Amino acid sequence: MDNTNYTAKISNADPLGLVIITYELILTNIAEALEGGDPANIKKSLNKSRQFLADLISALDMSHEISKSLMSVYIYANKLLIESELKASGGRFSEMKKPLTEASTILSDLLKSWKTLEADENIAKGEKIMPDALKVYAGLTYKGGKLEEFVDYDEKRGYKA
């Protein structure tokens, strides 16, 4: 996995883009686990996938019906990842692939839906899914012989924690 590529994507992503990136990271780690190899690397990839899945779960707003449906899907995908990890740790690598492939298929389908939503949002004329989302512009500047971080945002929008 190319961390540099994801660092650039994350720093430029809106909230919907972050969801898409999280799905991509989960699927990348599942693909690494499916490649097989060292059991420790398989376990590491599956743990990363489960951590990213936990991030998606924690981001759900349970006041919406769709969040409840997504929670069920995420819990099922997590169950499949755990099942795969248990089979891999038991040395049953061929049995590990079936639940992993199923989890990958489910999450790939959801990723396609999120990408469609992102495309629709980009096409829509001025209509945003999250109109009050805070835009932050960040980067590095070189000043006085050292790098300094630059962050700029519109304080009138969004909310402060």
Secondary structure by P-SEA (a helix, b strand, c coil): ccaaaaaaaaaaccaaaaaaaaaaaaaaaaaaaaacccaaaaaaaaaaaaaaaaaaaaacccccaaaaaaaaaaaaaaaaaaaaaaaaaacaaaaaaaaaaaaaaaaaaaaaaaaaaaaaaaaccccccccccbbbbbbbbbcccbbbbbbbbcccccccc
